[in-house]
Amino acid sequence: MRIVDIREKSVDLSRYADASIPSGGLTTSIVAVVTDVVRHGKPVTGYGFASVGRFAQGGLIRERFAPRVMHAGDTNPLDAWTAMMAGEKPGGHGERCVAVGTLDMALWDAAAKIADLPLHAHLAREFGDAHAVADLPAYASGGYLYPQDDASRLPREMQAFADTGYRRTKIKIGATTLDRDLARIDIAARVFGADAVAVDAMNAYDTDKALTAARALAGHGLLWFEDVCDPLDFETQSKVAALYEGPIAAGEALFSSAEAKLLDRHGGLRRDRDILLFDPVHCYGLPGYIAIVIAMTERGWPRAAFWPHGGHLFSLHVASALGLGGVEVNPTSFPPFGGLSDGARPDSDGRVAPPDAPGIGFETRADLMRLFATLG
């Protein structure tokens, strides 16, 4: 396929489904990659976005990486990725990795549509299906601290997740007092059971606060304790891992196989229980993410340890194709990007499957396609 046009724009992104709650200024990039392949009288177009949590990357996409794709000629996602990375030096992952990953998502969407396959099936054919699985365990991610009425709104959110069919959930901690966080955990645990509740500190704790929180959480039997401290503060994370016997989850804010190896070497994580949360978009897209999976499995990590961050359909396809441990779903957070296809629900065991539509299946999400349509 040849890329004939790339369109990009920045859009607001909110952690809350309630539009009355300010987004806090968070943004993401959406892109459309138009190919020269025509189906049903229209050019095949792939769509992508910059996952969640890292802000839009419009300048890097427009000025640096989209031109390289446009000049690549007849290409495929892997060759386009190589073209995007031409001349890039190692290190400095915090922004460009997201820009590359955004375009990479759209390129895979287009390639799978051209192959007339769902992305997970296209990836399994591309990379081998030895590990592919049809469905995966999922958890409903949310539980952000509501600016008002949190004590009444959080239980309603948790119950809505359970009523939809989710059997696991994740809530946020670290943005309020520890006592209040413990009360919020109890709210979620009354709906799901403590062993099905993960907590995400969003890298908020310094060493003292991290150790204090670890002691307070130790007796709760939680699903896992996530993003304890600064992602590169391996010393603090190692101290927490030595104290906290339950599973720890890390890696969401690390973006390369080199950083993943540092996490394994210095972060104190334990391969028999801990969770790896790398985001396939933020890690330079699928090629960068696969490099992380290979690096970590070669160091003894099981594929079951990988639960990719994102909470959207692309991460679900990747987890299915690579046979990973499970997947995050954002049923209400970050609309219209999070969640499953319209009308889709977890099965009775809380497992989810990617859509069978060609490509990523964004077309199965009416609200999301209305947003992509604004690209023209």
Contacts in CASP RR format, 6 or more apart in sequence:
PFRMAT RR
TARGET T0000
AUTHOR 0000-0000-0000
METHOD contacts of the structure
MODEL  1
MRIVDIREKSVDLSRYADASIPSGGLTTSIVAVVTDVVRHGKPVTGYGFA
SVGRFAQGGLIRERFAPRVMHAGDTNPLDAWTAMMAGEKPGGHGERCVAV
GTLDMALWDAAAKIADLPLHAHLAREFGDAHAVADLPAYASGGYLYPQDD
ASRLPREMQAFADTGYRRTKIKIGATTLDRDLARIDIAARVFGADAVAVD
AMNAYDTDKALTAARALAGHGLLWFEDVCDPLDFETQSKVAALYEGPIAA
GEALFSSAEAKLLDRHGGLRRDRDILLFDPVHCYGLPGYIAIVIAMTERG
WPRAAFWPHGGHLFSLHVASALGLGGVEVNPTSFPPFGGLSDGARPDSDG
RVAPPDAPGIGFETRADLMRLFATLG
1 35 0 8 1.000
1 36 0 8 1.000
1 37 0 8 1.000
1 44 0 8 1.000
1 74 0 8 1.000
1 75 0 8 1.000
1 76 0 8 1.000
1 110 0 8 1.000
1 111 0 8 1.000
1 114 0 8 1.000
2 35 0 8 1.000
2 36 0 8 1.000
2 73 0 8 1.000
2 74 0 8 1.000
2 75 0 8 1.000
3 33 0 8 1.000
3 34 0 8 1.000
3 35 0 8 1.000
3 36 0 8 1.000
3 69 0 8 1.000
3 70 0 8 1.000
3 72 0 8 1.000
3 73 0 8 1.000
3 75 0 8 1.000
3 80 0 8 1.000
3 107 0 8 1.000
4 34 0 8 1.000
4 35 0 8 1.000
4 36 0 8 1.000
4 43 0 8 1.000
5 32 0 8 1.000
5 33 0 8 1.000
5 34 0 8 1.000
6 31 0 8 1.000
6 32 0 8 1.000
6 33 0 8 1.000
6 34 0 8 1.000
6 61 0 8 1.000
6 66 0 8 1.000
6 69 0 8 1.000
6 70 0 8 1.000
6 103 0 8 1.000
7 31 0 8 1.000
7 32 0 8 1.000
7 34 0 8 1.000
7 375 0 8 1.000
7 376 0 8 1.000
8 29 0 8 1.000
8 30 0 8 1.000
8 31 0 8 1.000
8 32 0 8 1.000
8 58 0 8 1.000
8 61 0 8 1.000
8 62 0 8 1.000
8 66 0 8 1.000
8 375 0 8 1.000
9 29 0 8 1.000
9 30 0 8 1.000
9 374 0 8 1.000
9 375 0 8 1.000
10 27 0 8 1.000
10 28 0 8 1.000
10 29 0 8 1.000
10 56 0 8 1.000
10 58 0 8 1.000
11 27 0 8 1.000
11 28 0 8 1.000
11 29 0 8 1.000
11 30 0 8 1.000
11 56 0 8 1.000
11 371 0 8 1.000
12 23 0 8 1.000
12 25 0 8 1.000
12 26 0 8 1.000
12 27 0 8 1.000
13 23 0 8 1.000
13 26 0 8 1.000
13 27 0 8 1.000
13 28 0 8 1.000
13 52 0 8 1.000
13 53 0 8 1.000
13 334 0 8 1.000
13 337 0 8 1.000
14 21 0 8 1.000
14 22 0 8 1.000
14 23 0 8 1.000
14 24 0 8 1.000
14 26 0 8 1.000
14 334 0 8 1.000
14 335 0 8 1.000
15 23 0 8 1.000
15 26 0 8 1.000
15 142 0 8 1.000
15 144 0 8 1.000
15 333 0 8 1.000
15 334 0 8 1.000
16 23 0 8 1.000
16 144 0 8 1.000
16 146 0 8 1.000
16 332 0 8 1.000
16 333 0 8 1.000
17 332 0 8 1.000
17 333 0 8 1.000
17 335 0 8 1.000
21 146 0 8 1.000
21 147 0 8 1.000
26 52 0 8 1.000
26 53 0 8 1.000
26 55 0 8 1.000
27 55 0 8 1.000
27 56 0 8 1.000
28 49 0 8 1.000
28 50 0 8 1.000
28 51 0 8 1.000
28 52 0 8 1.000
28 53 0 8 1.000
28 54 0 8 1.000
28 55 0 8 1.000
28 56 0 8 1.000
28 337 0 8 1.000
29 49 0 8 1.000
29 50 0 8 1.000
29 56 0 8 1.000
29 57 0 8 1.000
29 58 0 8 1.000
29 61 0 8 1.000
29 98 0 8 1.000
29 99 0 8 1.000
29 102 0 8 1.000
30 47 0 8 1.000
30 48 0 8 1.000
30 49 0 8 1.000
30 50 0 8 1.000
30 371 0 8 1.000
30 372 0 8 1.000
30 375 0 8 1.000
31 47 0 8 1.000
31 48 0 8 1.000
31 49 0 8 1.000
31 61 0 8 1.000
31 102 0 8 1.000
31 103 0 8 1.000
31 106 0 8 1.000
31 375 0 8 1.000
32 45 0 8 1.000
32 46 0 8 1.000
32 47 0 8 1.000
32 48 0 8 1.000
32 106 0 8 1.000
32 372 0 8 1.000
32 375 0 8 1.000
32 376 0 8 1.000
33 45 0 8 1.000
33 46 0 8 1.000
33 47 0 8 1.000
33 48 0 8 1.000
33 69 0 8 1.000
33 103 0 8 1.000
33 106 0 8 1.000
33 107 0 8 1.000
33 109 0 8 1.000
33 110 0 8 1.000
34 43 0 8 1.000
34 45 0 8 1.000
34 46 0 8 1.000
35 43 0 8 1.000
35 44 0 8 1.000
35 45 0 8 1.000
35 46 0 8 1.000
35 110 0 8 1.000
35 114 0 8 1.000
36 43 0 8 1.000
37 43 0 8 1.000
37 44 0 8 1.000
37 110 0 8 1.000
37 114 0 8 1.000
38 44 0 8 1.000
39 113 0 8 1.000
39 114 0 8 1.000
44 110 0 8 1.000
44 113 0 8 1.000
44 114 0 8 1.000
45 110 0 8 1.000
46 106 0 8 1.000
46 107 0 8 1.000
46 109 0 8 1.000
46 110 0 8 1.000
46 113 0 8 1.000
46 359 0 8 1.000
47 105 0 8 1.000
47 106 0 8 1.000
47 109 0 8 1.000
47 360 0 8 1.000
47 362 0 8 1.000
47 372 0 8 1.000
48 102 0 8 1.000
48 103 0 8 1.000
48 105 0 8 1.000
48 106 0 8 1.000
48 109 0 8 1.000
48 314 0 8 1.000
48 360 0 8 1.000
48 362 0 8 1.000
49 102 0 8 1.000
49 105 0 8 1.000
49 281 0 8 1.000
49 337 0 8 1.000
50 56 0 8 1.000
50 57 0 8 1.000
50 98 0 8 1.000
50 99 0 8 1.000
50 101 0 8 1.000
50 102 0 8 1.000
50 281 0 8 1.000
51 98 0 8 1.000
51 102 0 8 1.000
51 279 0 8 1.000
51 280 0 8 1.000
51 281 0 8 1.000
51 282 0 8 1.000
51 309 0 8 1.000
51 310 0 8 1.000
51 312 0 8 1.000
51 314 0 8 1.000
51 315 0 8 1.000
52 310 0 8 1.000
52 311 0 8 1.000
52 312 0 8 1.000
52 330 0 8 1.000
52 333 0 8 1.000
52 334 0 8 1.000
52 337 0 8 1.000
52 338 0 8 1.000
54 94 0 8 1.000
54 95 0 8 1.000
54 98 0 8 1.000
54 282 0 8 1.000
55 98 0 8 1.000
57 95 0 8 1.000
57 96 0 8 1.000
57 98 0 8 1.000
57 99 0 8 1.000
57 102 0 8 1.000
58 99 0 8 1.000
59 99 0 8 1.000
60 95 0 8 1.000
60 96 0 8 1.000
60 99 0 8 1.000
61 99 0 8 1.000
61 102 0 8 1.000
61 103 0 8 1.000
64 96 0 8 1.000
64 99 0 8 1.000
65 84 0 8 1.000
65 96 0 8 1.000
65 99 0 8 1.000
65 100 0 8 1.000
65 103 0 8 1.000
66 103 0 8 1.000
68 83 0 8 1.000
68 84 0 8 1.000
68 86 0 8 1.000
69 75 0 8 1.000
69 80 0 8 1.000
69 83 0 8 1.000
69 84 0 8 1.000
69 103 0 8 1.000
69 107 0 8 1.000
71 83 0 8 1.000
72 79 0 8 1.000
72 80 0 8 1.000
72 83 0 8 1.000
75 83 0 8 1.000
76 111 0 8 1.000
77 104 0 8 1.000
77 107 0 8 1.000
77 108 0 8 1.000
77 111 0 8 1.000
77 286 0 8 1.000
78 287 0 8 1.000
80 103 0 8 1.000
80 104 0 8 1.000
80 107 0 8 1.000
81 100 0 8 1.000
81 104 0 8 1.000
81 107 0 8 1.000
81 284 0 8 1.000
81 285 0 8 1.000
81 286 0 8 1.000
81 287 0 8 1.000
84 100 0 8 1.000
84 103 0 8 1.000
84 104 0 8 1.000
85 100 0 8 1.000
85 284 0 8 1.000
88 96 0 8 1.000
90 256 0 8 1.000
90 258 0 8 1.000
91 256 0 8 1.000
91 258 0 8 1.000
93 255 0 8 1.000
93 256 0 8 1.000
93 259 0 8 1.000
93 284 0 8 1.000
94 255 0 8 1.000
97 255 0 8 1.000
97 256 0 8 1.000
97 282 0 8 1.000
97 283 0 8 1.000
97 284 0 8 1.000
97 285 0 8 1.000
98 281 0 8 1.000
98 282 0 8 1.000
100 284 0 8 1.000
100 285 0 8 1.000
101 281 0 8 1.000
101 282 0 8 1.000
101 283 0 8 1.000
101 284 0 8 1.000
101 285 0 8 1.000
102 281 0 8 1.000
104 281 0 8 1.000
104 284 0 8 1.000
104 285 0 8 1.000
104 286 0 8 1.000
104 287 0 8 1.000
105 281 0 8 1.000
105 285 0 8 1.000
105 314 0 8 1.000
105 360 0 8 1.000
108 119 0 8 1.000
108 122 0 8 1.000
108 123 0 8 1.000
108 286 0 8 1.000
108 314 0 8 1.000
108 359 0 8 1.000
108 360 0 8 1.000
109 119 0 8 1.000
109 359 0 8 1.000
109 360 0 8 1.000
109 361 0 8 1.000
109 362 0 8 1.000
111 122 0 8 1.000
112 118 0 8 1.000
112 119 0 8 1.000
112 121 0 8 1.000
112 122 0 8 1.000
112 123 0 8 1.000
112 358 0 8 1.000
112 359 0 8 1.000
112 360 0 8 1.000
113 358 0 8 1.000
113 359 0 8 1.000
115 122 0 8 1.000
115 125 0 8 1.000
115 358 0 8 1.000
116 358 0 8 1.000
117 125 0 8 1.000
117 358 0 8 1.000
117 359 0 8 1.000
118 317 0 8 1.000
118 354 0 8 1.000
118 355 0 8 1.000
118 356 0 8 1.000
118 357 0 8 1.000
118 358 0 8 1.000
118 359 0 8 1.000
118 361 0 8 1.000
119 314 0 8 1.000
119 317 0 8 1.000
119 321 0 8 1.000
119 354 0 8 1.000
119 359 0 8 1.000
119 360 0 8 1.000
119 361 0 8 1.000
120 132 0 8 1.000
120 316 0 8 1.000
120 317 0 8 1.000
120 318 0 8 1.000
120 320 0 8 1.000
120 321 0 8 1.000
120 354 0 8 1.000
121 321 0 8 1.000
122 359 0 8 1.000
123 286 0 8 1.000
123 317 0 8 1.000
123 318 0 8 1.000
123 321 0 8 1.000
123 322 0 8 1.000
124 132 0 8 1.000
124 321 0 8 1.000
127 290 0 8 1.000
127 321 0 8 1.000
127 322 0 8 1.000
129 321 0 8 1.000
131 303 0 8 1.000
131 321 0 8 1.000
131 322 0 8 1.000
131 323 0 8 1.000
132 320 0 8 1.000
132 321 0 8 1.000
132 322 0 8 1.000
132 323 0 8 1.000
133 320 0 8 1.000
133 323 0 8 1.000
134 320 0 8 1.000
134 353 0 8 1.000
135 320 0 8 1.000
135 347 0 8 1.000
135 351 0 8 1.000
135 352 0 8 1.000
135 353 0 8 1.000
136 316 0 8 1.000
136 319 0 8 1.000
136 320 0 8 1.000
136 323 0 8 1.000
136 324 0 8 1.000
136 325 0 8 1.000
136 326 0 8 1.000
136 327 0 8 1.000
136 351 0 8 1.000
136 352 0 8 1.000
136 353 0 8 1.000
137 168 0 8 1.000
137 325 0 8 1.000
137 326 0 8 1.000
137 327 0 8 1.000
137 349 0 8 1.000
137 350 0 8 1.000
137 351 0 8 1.000
138 166 0 8 1.000
138 168 0 8 1.000
138 326 0 8 1.000
138 327 0 8 1.000
138 328 0 8 1.000
138 329 0 8 1.000
138 346 0 8 1.000
138 350 0 8 1.000
138 351 0 8 1.000
138 352 0 8 1.000
139 166 0 8 1.000
139 168 0 8 1.000
139 169 0 8 1.000
139 170 0 8 1.000
139 196 0 8 1.000
139 198 0 8 1.000
139 223 0 8 1.000
139 307 0 8 1.000
139 328 0 8 1.000
139 329 0 8 1.000
140 161 0 8 1.000
140 164 0 8 1.000
140 166 0 8 1.000
140 168 0 8 1.000
140 169 0 8 1.000
140 170 0 8 1.000
140 329 0 8 1.000
140 330 0 8 1.000
140 331 0 8 1.000
141 169 0 8 1.000
141 170 0 8 1.000
141 200 0 8 1.000
141 311 0 8 1.000
141 328 0 8 1.000
141 329 0 8 1.000
141 330 0 8 1.000
141 333 0 8 1.000
142 157 0 8 1.000
142 169 0 8 1.000
142 170 0 8 1.000
142 171 0 8 1.000
142 172 0 8 1.000
142 330 0 8 1.000
142 332 0 8 1.000
142 333 0 8 1.000
143 154 0 8 1.000
143 157 0 8 1.000
143 158 0 8 1.000
143 169 0 8 1.000
143 170 0 8 1.000
143 171 0 8 1.000
143 172 0 8 1.000
143 184 0 8 1.000
143 188 0 8 1.000
144 171 0 8 1.000
144 172 0 8 1.000
144 333 0 8 1.000
145 172 0 8 1.000
145 175 0 8 1.000
145 176 0 8 1.000
145 184 0 8 1.000
146 153 0 8 1.000
146 154 0 8 1.000
150 184 0 8 1.000
151 183 0 8 1.000
151 187 0 8 1.000
154 171 0 8 1.000
154 184 0 8 1.000
154 187 0 8 1.000
154 188 0 8 1.000
155 187 0 8 1.000
155 190 0 8 1.000
155 191 0 8 1.000
157 332 0 8 1.000
158 169 0 8 1.000
158 171 0 8 1.000
158 187 0 8 1.000
158 188 0 8 1.000
158 191 0 8 1.000
158 192 0 8 1.000
159 191 0 8 1.000
160 331 0 8 1.000
160 332 0 8 1.000
161 169 0 8 1.000
161 191 0 8 1.000
161 331 0 8 1.000
162 169 0 8 1.000
162 191 0 8 1.000
162 192 0 8 1.000
164 331 0 8 1.000
164 345 0 8 1.000
164 346 0 8 1.000
165 345 0 8 1.000
165 346 0 8 1.000
165 348 0 8 1.000
165 350 0 8 1.000
166 329 0 8 1.000
166 331 0 8 1.000
166 346 0 8 1.000
166 350 0 8 1.000
167 192 0 8 1.000
167 196 0 8 1.000
167 346 0 8 1.000
167 349 0 8 1.000
167 350 0 8 1.000
168 192 0 8 1.000
168 196 0 8 1.000
168 197 0 8 1.000
168 198 0 8 1.000
168 223 0 8 1.000
168 350 0 8 1.000
169 188 0 8 1.000
169 191 0 8 1.000
169 192 0 8 1.000
169 196 0 8 1.000
169 197 0 8 1.000
169 198 0 8 1.000
170 197 0 8 1.000
170 198 0 8 1.000
170 199 0 8 1.000
170 200 0 8 1.000
170 223 0 8 1.000
170 226 0 8 1.000
170 328 0 8 1.000
171 184 0 8 1.000
171 185 0 8 1.000
171 188 0 8 1.000
171 197 0 8 1.000
171 198 0 8 1.000
171 199 0 8 1.000
171 200 0 8 1.000
172 199 0 8 1.000
172 200 0 8 1.000
172 201 0 8 1.000
172 202 0 8 1.000
173 181 0 8 1.000
173 184 0 8 1.000
173 185 0 8 1.000
173 199 0 8 1.000
173 200 0 8 1.000
173 201 0 8 1.000
173 204 0 8 1.000
173 213 0 8 1.000
174 181 0 8 1.000
174 201 0 8 1.000
174 202 0 8 1.000
174 204 0 8 1.000
174 205 0 8 1.000
174 213 0 8 1.000
175 202 0 8 1.000
175 204 0 8 1.000
178 212 0 8 1.000
178 213 0 8 1.000
178 216 0 8 1.000
181 199 0 8 1.000
181 213 0 8 1.000
182 216 0 8 1.000
185 194 0 8 1.000
185 197 0 8 1.000
185 199 0 8 1.000
185 217 0 8 1.000
185 220 0 8 1.000
185 222 0 8 1.000
188 197 0 8 1.000
189 197 0 8 1.000
189 220 0 8 1.000
194 220 0 8 1.000
194 221 0 8 1.000
194 222 0 8 1.000
195 221 0 8 1.000
195 222 0 8 1.000
195 223 0 8 1.000
196 223 0 8 1.000
197 220 0 8 1.000
197 222 0 8 1.000
197 223 0 8 1.000
198 222 0 8 1.000
198 223 0 8 1.000
198 224 0 8 1.000
198 225 0 8 1.000
198 226 0 8 1.000
198 249 0 8 1.000
199 217 0 8 1.000
199 222 0 8 1.000
199 224 0 8 1.000
199 225 0 8 1.000
199 226 0 8 1.000
200 226 0 8 1.000
200 227 0 8 1.000
200 249 0 8 1.000
201 210 0 8 1.000
201 213 0 8 1.000
201 225 0 8 1.000
201 226 0 8 1.000
201 227 0 8 1.000
201 228 0 8 1.000
201 229 0 8 1.000
202 227 0 8 1.000
203 227 0 8 1.000
203 228 0 8 1.000
203 229 0 8 1.000
203 230 0 8 1.000
203 231 0 8 1.000
203 253 0 8 1.000
204 229 0 8 1.000
205 213 0 8 1.000
205 228 0 8 1.000
205 229 0 8 1.000
205 236 0 8 1.000
206 229 0 8 1.000
206 236 0 8 1.000
207 229 0 8 1.000
207 233 0 8 1.000
207 235 0 8 1.000
207 236 0 8 1.000
207 239 0 8 1.000
210 228 0 8 1.000
210 229 0 8 1.000
210 236 0 8 1.000
210 237 0 8 1.000
210 239 0 8 1.000
210 240 0 8 1.000
211 239 0 8 1.000
211 240 0 8 1.000
211 243 0 8 1.000
213 225 0 8 1.000
213 228 0 8 1.000
214 225 0 8 1.000
214 228 0 8 1.000
214 240 0 8 1.000
214 243 0 8 1.000
214 244 0 8 1.000
215 243 0 8 1.000
217 225 0 8 1.000
217 244 0 8 1.000
218 243 0 8 1.000
218 244 0 8 1.000
218 245 0 8 1.000
218 246 0 8 1.000
221 246 0 8 1.000
222 246 0 8 1.000
222 247 0 8 1.000
223 247 0 8 1.000
224 246 0 8 1.000
224 247 0 8 1.000
224 248 0 8 1.000
224 249 0 8 1.000
224 274 0 8 1.000
224 275 0 8 1.000
225 240 0 8 1.000
225 244 0 8 1.000
225 246 0 8 1.000
225 247 0 8 1.000
225 248 0 8 1.000
225 249 0 8 1.000
226 248 0 8 1.000
226 249 0 8 1.000
226 250 0 8 1.000
226 252 0 8 1.000
226 275 0 8 1.000
226 277 0 8 1.000
227 249 0 8 1.000
227 250 0 8 1.000
227 251 0 8 1.000
227 252 0 8 1.000
227 253 0 8 1.000
227 277 0 8 1.000
228 236 0 8 1.000
228 237 0 8 1.000
228 240 0 8 1.000
228 248 0 8 1.000
228 250 0 8 1.000
229 236 0 8 1.000
229 237 0 8 1.000
229 240 0 8 1.000
230 236 0 8 1.000
231 250 0 8 1.000
231 251 0 8 1.000
231 252 0 8 1.000
231 253 0 8 1.000
231 254 0 8 1.000
232 254 0 8 1.000
232 262 0 8 1.000
234 262 0 8 1.000
234 263 0 8 1.000
234 266 0 8 1.000
234 267 0 8 1.000
234 268 0 8 1.000
235 266 0 8 1.000
237 248 0 8 1.000
237 250 0 8 1.000
237 267 0 8 1.000
237 268 0 8 1.000
237 269 0 8 1.000
238 266 0 8 1.000
238 267 0 8 1.000
238 268 0 8 1.000
240 248 0 8 1.000
241 248 0 8 1.000
241 267 0 8 1.000
241 268 0 8 1.000
241 269 0 8 1.000
241 270 0 8 1.000
241 274 0 8 1.000
242 268 0 8 1.000
246 273 0 8 1.000
247 273 0 8 1.000
247 274 0 8 1.000
247 275 0 8 1.000
248 269 0 8 1.000
248 270 0 8 1.000
248 274 0 8 1.000
248 275 0 8 1.000
249 274 0 8 1.000
249 275 0 8 1.000
249 276 0 8 1.000
249 277 0 8 1.000
249 307 0 8 1.000
250 263 0 8 1.000
250 267 0 8 1.000
250 269 0 8 1.000
250 274 0 8 1.000
250 275 0 8 1.000
250 276 0 8 1.000
250 277 0 8 1.000
251 260 0 8 1.000
251 263 0 8 1.000
251 276 0 8 1.000
251 277 0 8 1.000
251 278 0 8 1.000
252 277 0 8 1.000
252 278 0 8 1.000
252 279 0 8 1.000
252 282 0 8 1.000
252 309 0 8 1.000
254 260 0 8 1.000
254 262 0 8 1.000
254 263 0 8 1.000
254 278 0 8 1.000
255 278 0 8 1.000
255 282 0 8 1.000
255 283 0 8 1.000
255 284 0 8 1.000
256 283 0 8 1.000
256 284 0 8 1.000
256 288 0 8 1.000
256 291 0 8 1.000
256 292 0 8 1.000
257 288 0 8 1.000
257 291 0 8 1.000
257 292 0 8 1.000
257 294 0 8 1.000
257 295 0 8 1.000
260 276 0 8 1.000
260 278 0 8 1.000
260 292 0 8 1.000
260 295 0 8 1.000
260 296 0 8 1.000
261 295 0 8 1.000
261 299 0 8 1.000
263 269 0 8 1.000
264 296 0 8 1.000
264 299 0 8 1.000
264 301 0 8 1.000
271 300 0 8 1.000
271 301 0 8 1.000
271 302 0 8 1.000
271 305 0 8 1.000
274 305 0 8 1.000
275 305 0 8 1.000
275 306 0 8 1.000
275 307 0 8 1.000
276 296 0 8 1.000
276 301 0 8 1.000
276 305 0 8 1.000
276 306 0 8 1.000
276 307 0 8 1.000
277 307 0 8 1.000
277 308 0 8 1.000
277 309 0 8 1.000
278 289 0 8 1.000
278 292 0 8 1.000
278 306 0 8 1.000
278 308 0 8 1.000
278 309 0 8 1.000
279 289 0 8 1.000
279 308 0 8 1.000
279 309 0 8 1.000
279 310 0 8 1.000
279 315 0 8 1.000
280 286 0 8 1.000
280 289 0 8 1.000
280 308 0 8 1.000
280 314 0 8 1.000
280 315 0 8 1.000
280 318 0 8 1.000
281 310 0 8 1.000
281 314 0 8 1.000
281 315 0 8 1.000
282 309 0 8 1.000
283 289 0 8 1.000
283 292 0 8 1.000
286 318 0 8 1.000
289 308 0 8 1.000
289 318 0 8 1.000
290 322 0 8 1.000
293 303 0 8 1.000
293 306 0 8 1.000
293 322 0 8 1.000
293 324 0 8 1.000
296 305 0 8 1.000
296 306 0 8 1.000
297 303 0 8 1.000
303 322 0 8 1.000
303 323 0 8 1.000
303 324 0 8 1.000
303 325 0 8 1.000
304 324 0 8 1.000
304 325 0 8 1.000
304 326 0 8 1.000
305 325 0 8 1.000
306 319 0 8 1.000
306 322 0 8 1.000
306 324 0 8 1.000
306 325 0 8 1.000
306 326 0 8 1.000
307 319 0 8 1.000
307 324 0 8 1.000
307 325 0 8 1.000
307 326 0 8 1.000
307 327 0 8 1.000
307 328 0 8 1.000
308 315 0 8 1.000
308 318 0 8 1.000
308 319 0 8 1.000
308 324 0 8 1.000
308 326 0 8 1.000
308 327 0 8 1.000
308 328 0 8 1.000
309 315 0 8 1.000
309 328 0 8 1.000
310 328 0 8 1.000
310 330 0 8 1.000
310 338 0 8 1.000
311 327 0 8 1.000
311 328 0 8 1.000
311 329 0 8 1.000
311 330 0 8 1.000
311 334 0 8 1.000
311 338 0 8 1.000
311 339 0 8 1.000
312 330 0 8 1.000
312 334 0 8 1.000
312 337 0 8 1.000
312 338 0 8 1.000
312 339 0 8 1.000
313 338 0 8 1.000
313 339 0 8 1.000
313 340 0 8 1.000
313 341 0 8 1.000
313 354 0 8 1.000
313 355 0 8 1.000
313 360 0 8 1.000
313 361 0 8 1.000
313 362 0 8 1.000
313 365 0 8 1.000
314 360 0 8 1.000
315 327 0 8 1.000
315 328 0 8 1.000
316 327 0 8 1.000
316 329 0 8 1.000
316 340 0 8 1.000
316 352 0 8 1.000
316 354 0 8 1.000
317 354 0 8 1.000
317 360 0 8 1.000
318 324 0 8 1.000
319 325 0 8 1.000
319 326 0 8 1.000
319 327 0 8 1.000
320 353 0 8 1.000
320 354 0 8 1.000
327 352 0 8 1.000
329 338 0 8 1.000
329 339 0 8 1.000
329 340 0 8 1.000
329 352 0 8 1.000
330 337 0 8 1.000
330 338 0 8 1.000
330 339 0 8 1.000
331 338 0 8 1.000
331 339 0 8 1.000
331 340 0 8 1.000
335 367 0 8 1.000
336 365 0 8 1.000
336 367 0 8 1.000
336 368 0 8 1.000
336 370 0 8 1.000
336 371 0 8 1.000
337 368 0 8 1.000
340 352 0 8 1.000
340 355 0 8 1.000
341 355 0 8 1.000
341 357 0 8 1.000
341 361 0 8 1.000
341 364 0 8 1.000
341 365 0 8 1.000
342 364 0 8 1.000
342 365 0 8 1.000
342 366 0 8 1.000
344 352 0 8 1.000
344 355 0 8 1.000
344 364 0 8 1.000
346 352 0 8 1.000
355 361 0 8 1.000
355 364 0 8 1.000
357 363 0 8 1.000
357 364 0 8 1.000
362 368 0 8 1.000
362 369 0 8 1.000
362 372 0 8 1.000
363 369 0 8 1.000
END
